[in-house]
Amino acid sequence: MAMKCLVLAVTMIIAVNNCSSLALDGGDSLLLGDSLAGNQTILSKNDTFELGFFSPRGTNNWYIGIWYARMSPKVIVWVANRDNPVTSMPSILKFSSDGRLRLFDGKGQSAWSTGLGVKGSRAMITEVGNFIMLGQGRNKSEIVWESFAHPTDTWLPGMKLWKGMKLTSWKSSVDPASGLFSGGMDMSPGKTQILMVYNNSVPFWSSGEWTGNYFANVPEVYAPERFEASCVRVSPSRIYLNFSVFRQGHTLSGRIMVDEKGELKSCDRIDDGSWTQTWSTYRGQCSEYNICGAYGLCNANAVCSCVEGFTPKGDTQGWWSSGCARRRPMKCSVTEGTTDGFLESKNRNLHEEEAVSYNNETTMEGCRTACLNNCSCTAFSFVISDLPVCRLWFGDLFKMSVSSDSHSVFIRLAASELQDSKSERSRKVPGLYILLPSVAACCVILSLLLAAFILWKCRGQRKISVEEDVPIMLKTFTYKELRIATENFKHELGSGAFGSVFKGTLSDSTLVAVKRLEGFARAEKQFRAEINTIGIIQHVNLVRLCGFCVEGSQRLLVYAYMPNGSLNSSLFCEEEEADKVLDWKTRFEIVLGTARGLAYLHEECRDCIIHCDIKPENILLDDDFSPKIADFGLAKLVGRDFSRVLTTTRGTPGYLAPEWISGLPITPKVDVYSFGMTLLEIISGRRNLDLKVEERSRLYFPTWASSQIQRGNITGIVDARIASEANIEEVRRAAVVGGLCIQDDENQRPSMGKVVKILEGKMEAPAPQILRSLQVLVDQVEDDNSDTFVQHPYISRGSAPT
């Protein structure tokens, strides 16, 4: 009997201890030294939300997340380590004595943390589902970190969705990793709307402008007795949205989320604890993004077909996502013009969010010409309602559907494709061939008059011509406008070999960066290169060219303003600027965005565009630290029928590929090499050549890094300031890519398309070979004087002028 009592007592003690470990500090908090492991959780004060480990069904991946307490199945509203799951158990979430909150896997490797500079005294889960960390010392009541500032796929009542924040879908129903769909406040000048984006680059749904109570395109959301939303402008550049859900005067649980198919939906929790969907962007199966692929047409029965002039890719069986291909290629170039035409497609619902409104054109013919003169334009529409509206589409056309209340869309096709259609003449833009001779004659006359005017104006001065094929989408500014906008070129942002860049504010309050080119020959050459590349293409990771100015010898280019400057300034900051150090997540997003931008230039444009000068100075960062490739003054266009181009123009020492130095014709692989050098600098936070290091073996970083990658010492090359927070798998992928990209033999370097897939984890890559030639080079020049070392074209002590 005594033995039974003893066993019972021991059992009760163990139970009490287990219970106390699950209910730290009253159950809603972690204090310094506390930790969570296994099935331990913390609960908000009234048991509304719970935080702990969870594993999606059918997987062995573990995550730290927040869900609604006492509900089955779990409704996850936030995931800490969504892109870095823990697979080795037991794992632990520890609130270290130094005030940092970190997640360790079973091997003791850090999988997630709240940040290098964030230190607190208490971490707690609140009643609104916000996991917060309170400061130390006098700041014990101040929130120094919160999960609401780092949302995943769910927006909760009380969460301030700031401009620049975004919701990102899960990859699948059992994979919380970042998916292909995201949404947030539109950051375009003068916009206050929610914009949904596919693959970080293609807008596919818009809420419309905020009216004061609701968004213009979704008035059904407005219900004061049940749902209240507000848009708060703290300053011109700081705006946030929030919302609340009510029933009979009481605040209810509700959530807005984006699912793995890109559908934005609102759900309310009803009395029995279940959920009801109150609103959604879903408008039938045809509303799903990319359901029929590029140039695929979705009908009322959700059956896919191809638009006129296109044929399906592969075996379709009535539906597909691989899309359609042109039956015949178009012919268009900036030098030879175009013979393309347009075929009218009636009752087509084409995605307006992907269109560019061209309000300067008020006639059908003007809208058609605007599209025809831009080789990247694939369709246009012209509608007269209250005012004439001209819309142009660029790139492949997605999400097309049949609708009786839609307008006509004119789709660009090759001339030979149009000629094969018996009904072509009745379906083309009216009067096309009648107008052509008249237009041609007018153009000849105007050209002669313009030539006479220029000769009279210049009066014998050296004439600088302008490309006749300047993209019609670009705005023309006067020199006076830009001089006023820049306050007489007062605020210089930087300067280089081709001129200087100044900050400016246009008359509509839009911030811009104005590049003032200098030197007749060099200015004209760079002006044409910039106009003929970045002026005719659009991508989320390419800087946007807004317009230009040509007056006399003045050549100015107007770009969208990038508030965070160049990657160079953020990456190589001084020790006293520790607060500017980029964390690993930001660095990896910069790497991935830059890779996507280059892949677009190399593989998706009509002509392959080789940038020729990729380096940190030419990667700009917007206010969300999203990368934008800039400075196309050295860029080369290569027709798809050619694989190489011979050029005497060279980029920056330290980023030049070996074949370019040897004087051989170049390919896009020179950009791959420069990207690899830049990638290694992003990983390490140091220049390729660092004369400050004590170890001679580390003097030229790419060689040393290559050897470390070969040995499997991936973490050894990471910037020591962020090494503890870095995602090891992402670092491994990035390091391998860097090693592959800087191979001496261009054939051993991957294409930028493959680089993107490797970085995204969709493709595995072999370990790169050791750079023997670079090692020999370093061994040779180490015995030389420092001037010879720095002047060698392989390596550079610092940056060259941009």
Sequence and secondary structure as in RCSB ss.txt:
>XXXX:A:sequence
MAMKCLVLAVTMIIAVNNCSSLALDGGDSLLLGDSLAGNQTILSKNDTFELGFFSPRGTNNWYIGIWYARMSPKV
IVWVANRDNPVTSMPSILKFSSDGRLRLFDGKGQSAWSTGLGVKGSRAMITEVGNFIMLGQGRNKSEIVWESFAH
PTDTWLPGMKLWKGMKLTSWKSSVDPASGLFSGGMDMSPGKTQILMVYNNSVPFWSSGEWTGNYFANVPEVYAPE
RFEASCVRVSPSRIYLNFSVFRQGHTLSGRIMVDEKGELKSCDRIDDGSWTQTWSTYRGQCSEYNICGAYGLCNA
NAVCSCVEGFTPKGDTQGWWSSGCARRRPMKCSVTEGTTDGFLESKNRNLHEEEAVSYNNETTMEGCRTACLNNC
SCTAFSFVISDLPVCRLWFGDLFKMSVSSDSHSVFIRLAASELQDSKSERSRKVPGLYILLPSVAACCVILSLLL
AAFILWKCRGQRKISVEEDVPIMLKTFTYKELRIATENFKHELGSGAFGSVFKGTLSDSTLVAVKRLEGFARAEK
QFRAEINTIGIIQHVNLVRLCGFCVEGSQRLLVYAYMPNGSLNSSLFCEEEEADKVLDWKTRFEIVLGTARGLAY
LHEECRDCIIHCDIKPENILLDDDFSPKIADFGLAKLVGRDFSRVLTTTRGTPGYLAPEWISGLPITPKVDVYSF
GMTLLEIISGRRNLDLKVEERSRLYFPTWASSQIQRGNITGIVDARIASEANIEEVRRAAVVGGLCIQDDENQRP
SMGKVVKILEGKMEAPAPQILRSLQVLVDQVEDDNSDTFVQHPYISRGSAPT
>XXXX:A:secstr
 HHHHHHHHHHHHHHHHHHHHHSGGGGTEEETT EEETT EEE TTSSEEEEEE  TT   BEEEEEETT SS  
EEEETTTTS B SSS EEEE TTS EEEE TTS EEEES TT   SEEEE TTS EEEE SGGGTTSEEEEGGGS
  SEE TT  EETT EEEEEEETTEEEEEEEEEEE  STT  SEEEEETTTEEEEE   B SSSBTT GGG BTT
TEEEEEEEEETTEEEEEEEEEETTEE  EEEEE TTS EEEEEE TTS EEEEEES  SGGGSTTSS TTEEE T
TS EEE TTEEE S  TT  SS EEESS   EETTTEE  EEEEETTEE  GGGEEE TT  SHHHHHHHHHTST
TEEEEEEEESSSEEEEEEESS  SEEE TT   EEEEE HHHHHT TTHHHHS TTHHHHHHHHHHHHHHHHHHH
HHHHHHHHTTS      TT  TTSEE  HHHHHHHTTTTTSEEEEETTEEEEEEE TTS EEEEEEE SHHHHHH
HHHHHHHHGGG   TTB  EEEEEEETTEEEEEEE  TT BHHHHHT  GGGGGG   HHHHHHHHHHHHHHHHI
IIIISSSEEE S  SGGGEEE TT  EEE   TT EEE TT S B       TTS  HHHHTT  B THHHHHHH
HHHHHHHHHTS SB TT S GGGSBHHHHHHHHHHHT  GGGS TTTTTTS HHHHHHHHHHHHHHT SSGGGS 
 HHHHHHHHTTSS        HHHHHHHHHHHTS HHHHHHSTT  SS    
